[in-house]
């Protein structure tokens, strides 16, 4: 009888140990999964507190705290939700940030968040508004999170992602079409210089003229973006061929700590990630070569990590430099 009791106690103790071990493992795994949103959340709040304390303007605390919270919660939802509901996490962040930046900062606060507004602010020596936005989201920020702005915060992409062409089945157009975004960038810069130096037009920050620039620029962006999307049956065609912001983003995104990485030993080269990637990146080739996804075209949408049947793709923090762009193109698909 004593032997039976002892065996029962030992068996119960072992079961308790197994439960505790499983609970601890689940907790640790949960923390690992939430590592990326936590780092982004903390980084934005650090920026928010730093700008608030150095400038004395509490608006920075609200602004960057709000954006960091929206992105952190959005990525957190993406990680934790079931596969079929994961896109809701990104849509949540896009809507919160896109409507805030275009609606509140742009239309209500009269901040010209367009590229031209950034150039005008630089020329006037006004360190606020679009200058800080570009520094954090599009110049220095990509060193941490790559082109995450394009995937989680861009208000143009926010609208485009409601369109039905989420997968571009045939690949990108030839590389020469991507020159259009550099031409667009150069034209915007030339346009600002012409107004500033030739016509002596110096817009007053946060004035109605800023609103006119914002509305005019966004009208062109949205119109051209929707035309390209329907013409090429590709939601992200504007991002690939015409968006001038990518010229800035791609410079520092090469050094991004946060990138997608796959385990080549577990990869079956099924091609699911390539077919699902909205930016036509040849993810499979990077994994095959034992590299992280070093393309500066990656918008960190996390679609590939969800679609992979072997769950071999994950976001990782490392130091490396973007290498050769491996893009699926129409001529290579034929």
For each residue, the residues with C-beta under 8 A, 3 or more apart:
1: 4 5
2: 5 6
3: 6 7
4: 1 7 8
5: 1 2 8 9
6: 2 3 9 10
7: 3 4 10 11
8: 4 5 11 12
9: 5 6 12 13
10: 6 7 13 14
11: 7 8 14 15
12: 8 9 15 16
13: 9 10 16 17
14: 10 11 17 18
15: 11 12 18 19
16: 12 13 19 20
17: 13 14 20 21
18: 14 15 21 22
19: 15 16 22 23
20: 16 17 23 24
21: 17 18 24 25
22: 18 19 25 26
23: 19 20 26 27
24: 20 21 27 28
25: 21 22 28 29
26: 22 23 29 30
27: 23 24 30 31
28: 24 25 31 32
29: 25 26 32 33
30: 26 27 33 34
31: 27 28 34 35
32: 28 29 35
33: 29 30 79 80
34: 30 31 37 38 76 79 80
35: 31 32 38 39 317
36: 39 40 75 79 258 315
37: 34 40 41 71 72 73 74 75 76 79
38: 34 35 41 42 72
39: 35 36 42 43 258 317
40: 36 37 43 44 68 71 72 75 144 145 148
41: 37 38 44 45 68 69 71 72 73
42: 38 39 45 46 68
43: 39 40 46 47 68 144
44: 40 41 47 48 64 65 67 68 69 71 72
45: 41 42 48 49 64 65 68 69
46: 42 43 49 50
47: 43 44 50 51 64 68 136
48: 44 45 51 52 60 61 62 63 64 65 68
49: 45 46 52 53 61
50: 46 47 53 54
51: 47 48 54 55 57 60 61 64 132
52: 48 49 55 56 57 58 60 61
53: 49 50 56
54: 50 51
55: 51 52 60
56: 52 53
57: 51 52 60
58: 52 61 62
59: 62 63
60: 48 51 52 55 57 63 64 132
61: 48 49 51 52 58 64 65
62: 48 58 59 65 66
63: 48 59 60 66 67 105
64: 44 45 47 48 51 60 61 67 68 136
65: 44 45 48 61 62 68 69
66: 62 63 69 70 100
67: 44 63 64 70 71 97 100 153
68: 40 41 42 43 44 45 47 48 64 65 71 72
69: 41 44 45 65 66 72 73
70: 66 67 73 74 92 93 96 97 100
71: 37 40 41 44 67 68 74 75 93 97 148 152 153
72: 37 38 40 41 44 68 69 75 76
73: 37 41 69 70 76 77 92 93
74: 37 70 71 77 78 89 90 92 93 94 96 152
75: 36 37 40 71 72 78 79 89 90 93 152 302
76: 34 37 72 73 79 80 89
77: 73 74 80 81 86 88 89 92
78: 74 75 81 86 87 89 90 302
79: 33 34 36 37 75 76 89
80: 33 34 76 77
81: 77 78 85 86 88 89
82: 85 86
83: 86 306
84:
85: 81 82 88 89
86: 77 78 81 82 83 89 90 302 306
87: 78 90 91
88: 77 81 85 91 92
89: 74 75 76 77 78 79 81 85 86 92 93
90: 74 75 78 86 87 93 94 151 152 161 301 302
91: 87 88 94 95 161
92: 70 73 74 77 88 89 95 96
93: 70 71 73 74 75 89 90 96 97 152 153
94: 74 90 91 97 98 152 153 154 155 157 158 161
95: 91 92 98 99 158
96: 70 74 92 93 99 100
97: 67 70 71 93 94 100 101 152 153 155 158
98: 94 95 101 102 153 154 155 158 159
99: 95 96 102 103 104 155 158
100: 66 67 70 96 97 103 104 105
101: 97 98 104 105 106 113 133 153 155
102: 98 99 105 106 107 113 155 218
103: 99 100 106 107 108
104: 99 100 101 107 108 109
105: 63 100 101 102 108 109 111 113 129
106: 101 102 103 109 110 111 112 113 211 214 218
107: 102 103 104 110 211 214
108: 103 104 105
109: 104 105 106 206
110: 106 107 206 207 208 210 211
111: 105 106 117 129 130 206 210 214
112: 106 116 117 120 129 130 203 210 211 213 214 217
113: 101 102 105 106 117 129 130 133 214
114: 117 118 130 213 214 217 218
115: 118 119 185 188 217 244 245
116: 112 119 120 188 191 192 213 217
117: 111 112 113 114 120 121 129 130 210 213 214
118: 114 115 121 122 130 131 133 134
119: 115 116 122 123 188 189 192
120: 112 116 117 123 124 192 196 202 203 213
121: 117 118 124 126 127 128 129 130 131 205
122: 118 119 125 131
123: 119 120 192 196 202
124: 120 121 202 203 205
125: 122
126: 121 129 131 205
127: 121 131 132
128: 121 131 132 205
129: 105 111 112 113 117 121 126 132 133 205 206
130: 111 112 113 114 117 118 121 133 134
131: 118 121 122 126 127 128 134 135
132: 51 60 127 128 129 135 136
133: 101 113 118 129 130 136 137 138
134: 118 130 131 137 138 139 248
135: 131 132 138 139 140 141
136: 47 64 132 133 139 140 141
137: 133 134 141 149 153
138: 133 134 135 141 142 149 245 248 249
139: 134 135 136 142 248 251 252
140: 135 136 143 252
141: 135 136 137 138 144 145 148 149 252
142: 138 139 145 146 147 148 149 249 251 252 253 255 256
143: 140 252 255 256 257
144: 40 43 141 256 257 258
145: 40 141 142 148 149 256 257 258 300
146: 142 253 256 258 259 296 298 299 300
147: 142 150 151 246 249 250 253 256 296 297 298 299 300
148: 40 71 141 142 145 151 152 153 258 299 300
149: 137 138 141 142 145 152 153 154 249
150: 147 153 154 157 239 246 249 299
151: 90 147 148 154 157 299 300 301 302
152: 71 74 75 90 93 94 97 148 149 300 301
153: 67 71 93 94 97 98 101 137 148 149 150
154: 94 98 149 150 151 157 158
155: 94 97 98 99 101 102 158 159 218
156: 159 160 218 221 222 225 238 243
157: 94 150 151 154 160 161 236 239 299
158: 94 95 97 98 99 154 155 161
159: 98 155 156 162 222 225 226
160: 156 157 163 225 226 229 235 236 238
161: 90 91 94 157 158 166 235
162: 159
163: 160 166 226 229 230 235
164:
165: 168 229 230 232 233 234 235
166: 161 163 235 278
167: 275 276 278
168: 165 171 172 232 233 234 236 237 278 280
169: 275
170: 330 333
171: 168 280 327 328 329 330 332 333
172: 168 177 178 240 280 327 328 329 330
173: 177 232 241 329 330
174: 177 329 330 331
175: 178 179 329
176: 179
177: 172 173 174 180 240 241
178: 172 175 181 182 240 241
179: 175 176 182 183
180: 177 183 184 241 242
181: 178 184 185 241 242 243 244 246 247
182: 178 179 185 186 244 247
183: 179 180 186 187
184: 180 181 187 188 242 243 244
185: 115 181 182 188 189 244 247 248
186: 182 183 189 190
187: 183 184 190 191
188: 115 116 119 184 185 191 192 244
189: 119 185 186 192 193
190: 186 187 193 194
191: 116 187 188 194 195
192: 116 119 120 123 188 189 195 196
193: 189 190 196 197 198
194: 190 191 197 198 199
195: 191 192 198 199 201
196: 120 123 192 193 199 200 201 202
197: 193 194 200
198: 193 194 195
199: 194 195 196
200: 196 197
201: 195 196
202: 120 123 124 196
203: 112 120 124 207 209 210 213
204: 207 209 210
205: 121 124 126 128 129 210
206: 109 110 111 129 210
207: 110 203 204 210 211
208: 110 211 212
209: 203 204 212 213
210: 110 111 112 117 203 204 205 206 207 213 214
211: 106 107 110 112 207 208 214 215
212: 208 209 215 216
213: 112 114 116 117 120 203 209 210 216 217
214: 106 107 111 112 113 114 117 210 211 217 218
215: 211 212 218 219
216: 212 213 219 220
217: 112 114 115 116 213 214 220 221
218: 102 106 114 155 156 214 215 221 222
219: 215 216 222 223
220: 216 217 223 224
221: 156 217 218 224 225 238 243
222: 156 159 218 219 225 226
223: 219 220 226 227
224: 220 221 227 228 238 242
225: 156 159 160 221 222 228 229 237 238 242
226: 159 160 163 222 223 229 230
227: 223 224 230 231
228: 224 225 231 232 234 237 238 241 242
229: 160 163 165 225 226 232 233 234 235 236 237 238
230: 163 165 226 227 233
231: 227 228 237
232: 165 168 173 228 229 237
233: 165 168 229 230
234: 165 168 228 229 237 240
235: 160 161 163 165 166 229 278
236: 157 160 168 229 239 240 278 279 299
237: 168 225 228 229 231 232 234 240 241 242
238: 156 160 221 224 225 228 229 241 242 243
239: 150 157 236 243 246 279 299
240: 172 177 178 234 236 237 279 280 297
241: 173 177 178 180 181 228 237 238
242: 180 181 184 224 225 228 237 238
243: 156 181 184 221 238 239 246
244: 115 181 182 184 185 188 247
245: 115 138 248 249
246: 147 150 181 239 243 249 250
247: 181 182 185 244 250 251
248: 134 138 139 185 245 251 252
249: 138 142 147 149 150 245 246 252 253 296
250: 147 246 247 253 254 296 297
251: 139 142 247 248 254
252: 139 140 141 142 143 248 249 255 256
253: 142 146 147 249 250 256 296 298 322
254: 250 251 294 296 321 322
255: 142 143 252 321 322
256: 142 143 144 145 146 147 252 253 259 322
257: 143 144 145 317 318 319
258: 36 39 144 145 146 148 300 315 316 317
259: 146 256 292 293 294 298 315 316 318 320
260: 283 292 293 298 300 302 304 305 313 314 315 316
261: 292 293 313 314 315 316 318
262: 266 267 273 283 286 287 293 308 312 313 314
263: 266 267 287 312
264: 267 287 288 289 290
265:
266: 262 263 310 312
267: 262 263 264 284 287 288 310 312
268: 309 310
269: 284 288
270: 309 310
271: 274 275 284
272: 275 276 307 308 309
273: 262 276 277 283 284 304 307 308 313
274: 271 277 281 282 283 284 328
275: 167 169 271 272
276: 167 272 273 303 304 307
277: 273 274 280 281 283 303 304 328
278: 166 167 168 235 236 299 301 303
279: 236 239 240 295 297 298 299
280: 168 171 172 240 277 297 327 328 329
281: 274 277 286 293 295 297 298 326 327 328
282: 274 285 286 326 327 328
283: 260 262 273 274 277 286 287 293 304 313
284: 267 269 271 273 274 287 288
285: 282 288 289 326
286: 262 281 282 283 289 291 292 293 294 295 326
287: 262 263 264 267 283 284 290 291 312 313
288: 264 267 269 284 285
289: 264 285 286
290: 264 287
291: 286 287 294 320 323
292: 259 260 261 286 316 318 320
293: 259 260 261 262 281 283 286 298 304
294: 254 259 286 291 320 321 322 323 324
295: 279 281 286 298 322 325 326 327
296: 146 147 249 250 253 254 322 325
297: 147 240 250 279 280 281 325 327
298: 146 147 253 259 260 279 281 293 295
299: 146 147 148 150 151 157 236 239 278 279
300: 145 146 147 148 151 152 258 260 315
301: 90 151 152 278
302: 75 78 86 90 151 260 305 306 315
303: 276 277 278 306 307
304: 260 273 276 277 283 293 307 308 313
305: 260 302 308 311 313 314 315
306: 83 86 302 303
307: 272 273 276 303 304
308: 262 272 273 304 305 311 312 313
309: 268 270 272
310: 266 267 268 270
311: 305 308
312: 262 263 266 267 287 308
313: 260 261 262 273 283 287 304 305 308
314: 260 261 262 305
315: 36 258 259 260 261 300 302 305
316: 258 259 260 261 292
317: 35 39 257 258
318: 257 259 261 292
319: 257
320: 259 291 292 294
321: 254 255 294
322: 253 254 255 256 294 295 296
323: 291 294
324: 294
325: 295 296 297
326: 281 282 285 286 295
327: 171 172 280 281 282 295 297
328: 171 172 274 277 280 281 282 332 333
329: 171 172 173 174 175 280 332 333
330: 170 171 172 173 174 333 334
331: 174 334
332: 171 328 329
333: 170 171 328 329 330
334: 330 331
